[in-house]
Amino acid sequence: MEQRNKQEKKKENKFIKLKFIGKVKNQDIFDTNIPEEAKKIDLDIKDRPLVICIDQGMILPSIDEFLKDKKPGKYHLDLTPDKAFGERKRELIKTMPMSVFSKQNMNPQPGMILNFDGMIAKISAVSGGRVIVDFNNPLAGKEVEYDLEVIGEVTDLNEKVKALSLYFFKKEIPFNVEAKKIIFSPSKEDKNFEQIVMLFKDKFKEILDLEIEVKSDSSKESEKK
């Protein structure tokens, strides 16, 4: 019985191809991967469906859960703030001295979006020597809705590797799959890629049951010699 429960809890690692439109409830689009919809918010994107692995945290948890048993087709999903981007928190609104910005040769203005050590924040107000900075997600406290289209399941291994590369590395890296191993071949411009890819080797193993190897330009030159 215990062994059966363990098997039932094991993730399927099912990959699907998805198109989506995210809107604030009854308002404007804030995210999409459909070019004609993206133009409405002045975004120029390629027509490329999103490929995700279900139950691996690659999308909003509520959407992940919703899509688990969905067949190809179109769906609509309404989410309250607690199921979407969370409630607004007063403790995430900080008052900072102007000197913090002056040292960086910055002139903060209300509405500016800044990156503070990986945290996205919005300048809410500037008064005298003080700057009020809001670290809440811009969509915190808002009801949102998604139009989702499940195009189908992805079974091609190369597509799966590309999807994980885009998610973990934020870009496609050339690769080959040989004998239960993914061999990435980064360019000279992809500095420190080997250290970065090794941070995710366990996830690739968990999801695809494949090991990872990196062959950089320098290692290729060594092999030739």
C-alpha contacts under 8 A as a table, 3 or more apart, distances in Angstrom:
res1	aa1	res2	aa2	distance
1	M	4	R	5.13
1	M	5	N	6.34
2	E	5	N	5.16
2	E	6	K	6.38
3	Q	6	K	5.16
3	Q	7	Q	6.40
4	R	7	Q	5.13
4	R	8	E	6.25
5	N	8	E	5.02
5	N	9	K	6.26
6	K	9	K	5.21
6	K	10	K	6.41
7	Q	10	K	5.22
11	K	55	D	7.04
12	E	54	I	7.84
13	N	53	C	5.78
13	N	54	I	6.06
13	N	55	D	7.09
13	N	56	Q	7.55
13	N	207	I	5.85
13	N	208	L	7.89
14	K	53	C	5.49
14	K	54	I	5.57
14	K	153	E	7.39
14	K	154	V	7.78
15	F	51	V	6.67
15	F	52	I	5.44
15	F	53	C	4.24
15	F	54	I	6.14
15	F	153	E	5.80
15	F	154	V	5.20
15	F	155	T	7.25
15	F	160	K	7.13
16	I	51	V	5.64
16	I	52	I	5.69
16	I	53	C	6.53
16	I	54	I	7.42
16	I	150	V	7.08
16	I	151	I	7.38
16	I	152	G	5.68
16	I	153	E	4.27
16	I	154	V	5.23
17	K	49	P	5.98
17	K	50	L	5.62
17	K	51	V	4.52
17	K	52	I	6.70
17	K	150	V	6.12
17	K	151	I	5.37
17	K	152	G	5.54
17	K	153	E	6.19
17	K	154	V	6.46
18	L	49	P	5.41
18	L	50	L	4.99
18	L	51	V	6.17
18	L	52	I	7.69
18	L	148	L	7.07
18	L	149	E	5.72
18	L	150	V	4.83
18	L	151	I	5.72
18	L	152	G	7.64
19	K	32	T	7.67
19	K	33	N	6.20
19	K	34	I	6.75
19	K	49	P	5.36
19	K	50	L	6.28
19	K	148	L	5.92
19	K	149	E	5.07
19	K	150	V	6.67
19	K	151	I	7.37
20	F	32	T	5.48
20	F	33	N	6.14
20	F	34	I	7.08
20	F	146	Y	6.75
20	F	147	D	5.58
20	F	148	L	4.56
20	F	149	E	6.24
21	I	29	I	6.90
21	I	31	D	6.08
21	I	32	T	4.45
21	I	33	N	7.11
21	I	34	I	7.42
21	I	37	E	7.74
21	I	146	Y	5.54
21	I	147	D	5.15
21	I	148	L	6.68
22	G	29	I	5.67
22	G	30	F	5.79
22	G	31	D	5.05
22	G	32	T	6.03
22	G	144	V	7.10
22	G	145	E	5.92
22	G	146	Y	4.59
22	G	147	D	6.69
23	K	26	N	7.28
23	K	27	Q	6.26
23	K	28	D	5.49
23	K	29	I	4.19
23	K	30	F	5.50
23	K	31	D	7.10
23	K	144	V	5.64
23	K	145	E	5.36
23	K	146	Y	6.35
24	V	27	Q	5.12
24	V	28	D	5.96
24	V	29	I	6.62
24	V	30	F	7.04
24	V	139	L	7.92
24	V	142	K	6.81
24	V	143	E	6.13
24	V	144	V	4.35
24	V	145	E	6.28
25	K	78	D	7.91
25	K	142	K	7.65
25	K	143	E	5.40
25	K	144	V	4.63
25	K	145	E	5.59
29	I	32	T	7.43
29	I	40	K	7.84
29	I	41	I	7.02
30	F	41	I	7.62
31	D	38	A	7.56
32	T	35	P	7.92
32	T	37	E	6.93
32	T	38	A	6.13
33	N	37	E	7.94
33	N	38	A	7.01
33	N	45	I	7.18
33	N	46	K	7.83
33	N	47	D	7.02
33	N	48	R	6.93
33	N	49	P	6.64
33	N	50	L	7.27
34	I	37	E	5.46
34	I	38	A	6.06
34	I	45	I	7.71
34	I	47	D	6.21
34	I	48	R	7.78
34	I	49	P	7.89
35	P	38	A	4.92
35	P	39	K	6.35
35	P	43	L	7.90
35	P	44	D	6.75
35	P	45	I	5.60
35	P	46	K	6.42
35	P	47	D	5.82
36	E	39	K	5.44
36	E	40	K	7.31
37	E	40	K	5.54
37	E	41	I	7.63
38	A	41	I	5.55
38	A	42	D	6.42
38	A	43	L	5.00
38	A	44	D	6.55
38	A	45	I	7.02
39	K	42	D	4.70
39	K	43	L	5.19
39	K	44	D	6.31
40	K	43	L	7.43
51	V	154	V	7.73
51	V	160	K	7.63
51	V	163	A	5.71
52	I	58	M	6.30
52	I	59	I	7.75
52	I	163	A	6.67
52	I	164	L	7.89
53	C	56	Q	5.93
53	C	58	M	6.88
54	I	57	G	7.57
54	I	58	M	7.61
54	I	64	D	6.11
54	I	67	L	7.50
54	I	68	K	6.44
55	D	58	M	7.74
55	D	64	D	6.05
55	D	65	E	7.21
55	D	68	K	7.56
57	G	60	L	7.05
57	G	61	P	6.49
57	G	64	D	7.31
58	M	64	D	7.94
58	M	167	Y	7.28
59	I	63	I	6.78
59	I	64	D	6.14
60	L	63	I	5.40
60	L	64	D	6.18
60	L	84	A	7.22
61	P	64	D	4.90
61	P	65	E	6.15
62	S	65	E	5.24
62	S	66	F	6.18
62	S	79	L	7.97
62	S	83	K	6.07
62	S	84	A	7.01
63	I	66	F	4.93
63	I	67	L	6.14
63	I	77	L	7.97
64	D	67	L	5.40
64	D	68	K	6.50
65	E	68	K	5.51
66	F	69	D	7.48
66	F	70	K	7.60
67	L	70	K	5.13
70	K	73	G	7.98
70	K	150	V	7.58
71	K	150	V	6.91
71	K	152	G	7.35
72	P	149	E	7.24
72	P	150	V	4.68
72	P	151	I	5.25
72	P	152	G	5.21
73	G	149	E	5.59
73	G	150	V	5.31
73	G	151	I	6.65
74	K	147	D	7.33
74	K	148	L	5.69
74	K	149	E	4.31
74	K	150	V	6.39
75	Y	147	D	5.94
75	Y	148	L	5.09
75	Y	149	E	6.20
76	H	145	E	7.29
76	H	146	Y	5.75
76	H	147	D	4.70
76	H	148	L	6.11
77	L	145	E	5.58
77	L	146	Y	5.13
77	L	147	D	6.57
77	L	148	L	7.73
78	D	143	E	7.52
78	D	144	V	6.10
78	D	145	E	4.39
78	D	146	Y	6.52
79	L	82	D	7.87
79	L	83	K	5.63
79	L	84	A	5.73
79	L	143	E	5.78
79	L	144	V	5.34
79	L	145	E	5.95
80	T	83	K	5.38
80	T	84	A	6.13
80	T	142	K	7.11
80	T	143	E	4.68
80	T	144	V	6.68
81	P	84	A	4.89
81	P	85	F	5.76
81	P	86	G	4.97
81	P	87	E	5.73
81	P	140	A	6.56
81	P	141	G	5.13
81	P	142	K	5.27
81	P	143	E	5.22
81	P	144	V	7.45
82	D	85	F	6.66
82	D	86	G	4.64
82	D	87	E	6.15
82	D	141	G	7.88
83	K	86	G	6.76
84	A	140	A	7.90
84	A	143	E	7.37
84	A	144	V	7.00
85	F	137	N	6.91
85	F	139	L	6.01
85	F	140	A	5.01
85	F	141	G	7.21
85	F	142	K	7.67
86	G	140	A	5.10
86	G	141	G	6.03
87	E	140	A	5.15
87	E	141	G	4.24
87	E	142	K	7.65
88	R	136	N	6.20
88	R	137	N	7.87
88	R	140	A	5.16
88	R	141	G	5.09
89	K	92	L	5.58
89	K	93	I	7.47
89	K	136	N	6.82
90	R	93	I	5.53
91	E	94	K	7.21
92	L	134	D	6.15
92	L	135	F	5.12
92	L	136	N	5.84
93	I	132	I	6.93
93	I	133	V	5.70
93	I	134	D	4.40
93	I	135	F	5.96
93	I	136	N	7.26
94	K	132	I	5.72
94	K	133	V	5.14
94	K	134	D	6.32
94	K	135	F	7.62
95	T	130	R	6.49
95	T	131	V	5.63
95	T	132	I	4.50
95	T	133	V	6.16
96	M	100	V	7.15
96	M	130	R	5.74
96	M	131	V	5.14
96	M	132	I	6.27
96	M	133	V	7.17
97	P	100	V	5.87
97	P	101	F	7.83
97	P	129	G	5.85
97	P	130	R	4.75
97	P	131	V	6.09
98	M	101	F	5.51
98	M	102	S	6.23
98	M	129	G	5.01
98	M	130	R	5.36
98	M	131	V	6.09
99	S	102	S	4.79
99	S	103	K	6.02
99	S	129	G	7.73
100	V	103	K	5.71
100	V	104	Q	7.12
101	F	104	Q	5.24
101	F	105	N	6.41
101	F	106	M	5.09
101	F	107	N	6.75
101	F	108	P	7.05
102	S	105	N	4.86
102	S	106	M	5.52
102	S	107	N	7.00
103	K	106	M	7.49
108	P	112	M	6.92
108	P	123	I	7.06
108	P	126	V	7.29
108	P	131	V	7.67
109	Q	112	M	5.80
109	Q	123	I	6.51
109	Q	125	A	7.23
109	Q	126	V	6.61
110	P	122	K	7.77
110	P	123	I	4.96
110	P	124	S	5.12
110	P	125	A	5.06
110	P	126	V	6.55
111	G	122	K	6.10
111	G	123	I	5.35
111	G	124	S	6.14
112	M	122	K	5.67
112	M	123	I	5.32
113	I	120	I	6.94
113	I	121	A	5.72
113	I	122	K	4.57
113	I	123	I	6.54
114	L	120	I	5.79
114	L	121	A	5.36
114	L	122	K	6.27
114	L	123	I	7.78
115	N	118	G	5.79
115	N	119	M	5.48
115	N	120	I	4.67
115	N	121	A	6.27
116	F	119	M	4.97
116	F	120	I	6.29
116	F	121	A	7.11
119	M	135	F	7.27
120	I	135	F	6.46
120	I	137	N	7.70
121	A	133	V	6.42
121	A	134	D	5.43
121	A	135	F	4.45
121	A	136	N	7.01
121	A	137	N	7.77
122	K	133	V	5.72
122	K	134	D	5.12
122	K	135	F	6.61
123	I	126	V	7.67
123	I	131	V	7.18
123	I	132	I	6.07
123	I	133	V	4.67
123	I	134	D	6.27
124	S	131	V	7.73
124	S	132	I	5.45
124	S	133	V	5.67
124	S	134	D	6.32
125	A	131	V	5.97
125	A	132	I	5.17
125	A	133	V	7.40
126	V	129	G	7.73
126	V	130	R	6.01
126	V	131	V	4.59
126	V	132	I	6.34
127	S	130	R	5.34
127	S	131	V	6.37
136	N	140	A	6.32
137	N	140	A	5.06
139	L	142	K	5.65
154	V	159	E	7.29
154	V	160	K	7.26
155	T	159	E	7.85
155	T	160	K	7.62
156	D	159	E	5.45
156	D	160	K	6.53
157	L	160	K	5.03
157	L	161	V	6.29
158	N	161	V	5.15
158	N	162	K	6.19
158	N	177	V	7.98
159	E	162	K	5.08
159	E	163	A	6.13
160	K	163	A	5.10
160	K	164	L	6.35
161	V	164	L	5.24
161	V	165	S	6.08
162	K	165	S	5.01
162	K	166	L	6.15
162	K	172	E	6.32
162	K	173	I	7.97
163	A	166	L	5.27
163	A	167	Y	6.24
164	L	167	Y	5.00
164	L	168	F	5.93
164	L	169	F	7.96
164	L	204	F	7.86
165	S	168	F	5.33
165	S	169	F	5.30
165	S	170	K	6.77
165	S	171	K	6.41
165	S	172	E	5.82
165	S	173	I	7.00
166	L	169	F	5.50
166	L	170	K	4.47
166	L	171	K	4.71
166	L	172	E	5.66
167	Y	170	K	5.50
167	Y	171	K	7.76
168	F	200	F	7.48
169	F	172	E	7.52
169	F	196	I	7.95
169	F	197	V	7.68
173	I	184	F	6.57
173	I	185	S	6.78
173	I	186	P	5.92
174	P	184	F	5.88
174	P	185	S	5.37
174	P	186	P	6.46
175	F	182	I	6.65
175	F	183	I	5.33
175	F	184	F	4.26
175	F	185	S	5.66
176	N	182	I	5.89
176	N	183	I	5.24
176	N	184	F	6.69
177	V	180	K	6.94
177	V	181	K	5.62
177	V	182	I	4.59
177	V	183	I	6.13
178	E	181	K	5.26
178	E	182	I	6.49
178	E	183	I	7.33
180	K	209	D	7.57
180	K	210	L	5.13
180	K	211	E	6.51
181	K	210	L	5.10
181	K	211	E	4.64
181	K	212	I	5.64
181	K	213	E	7.01
182	I	210	L	6.51
182	I	211	E	6.13
182	I	212	I	4.90
182	I	213	E	6.13
183	I	212	I	6.07
183	I	213	E	4.73
183	I	214	V	5.55
183	I	215	K	6.77
184	F	212	I	7.57
184	F	213	E	6.25
184	F	214	V	4.80
184	F	215	K	6.10
184	F	216	S	7.99
185	S	214	V	6.07
185	S	215	K	5.03
185	S	216	S	5.56
185	S	217	D	7.57
186	P	189	E	7.87
186	P	190	D	5.89
186	P	193	F	7.07
186	P	214	V	7.59
186	P	215	K	7.16
186	P	216	S	5.63
186	P	217	D	7.40
187	S	190	D	5.44
187	S	216	S	6.80
187	S	217	D	6.57
188	K	191	K	6.40
188	K	216	S	7.52
188	K	217	D	6.55
190	D	193	F	5.66
192	N	195	Q	5.50
192	N	196	I	6.45
193	F	196	I	4.96
193	F	197	V	5.96
194	E	197	V	5.30
194	E	198	M	6.26
194	E	214	V	6.12
195	Q	198	M	5.41
195	Q	199	L	6.85
196	I	199	L	5.47
196	I	200	F	7.44
197	V	200	F	5.53
197	V	201	K	6.48
198	M	201	K	5.00
198	M	212	I	7.74
199	L	202	D	7.59
200	F	203	K	5.28
200	F	204	F	6.47
201	K	204	F	5.21
201	K	205	K	6.19
201	K	211	E	6.92
201	K	212	I	6.10
202	D	205	K	4.99
202	D	206	E	6.04
203	K	206	E	4.96
203	K	207	I	6.03
204	F	207	I	5.27
204	F	208	L	5.58
204	F	209	D	6.73
204	F	210	L	6.33
204	F	211	E	7.14
204	F	212	I	7.65
205	K	208	L	5.50
205	K	209	D	4.26
205	K	210	L	4.85
205	K	211	E	5.80
206	E	209	D	5.61
215	K	218	S	7.95
215	K	219	S	5.81
215	K	220	K	6.55
216	S	219	S	5.27
216	S	220	K	6.36
217	D	220	K	5.10
217	D	221	E	6.30
218	S	221	E	5.17
218	S	222	S	6.34
219	S	222	S	5.02
219	S	223	E	6.34
220	K	223	E	5.16
220	K	224	K	6.46
221	E	224	K	5.17
221	E	225	K	6.50
222	S	225	K	5.26
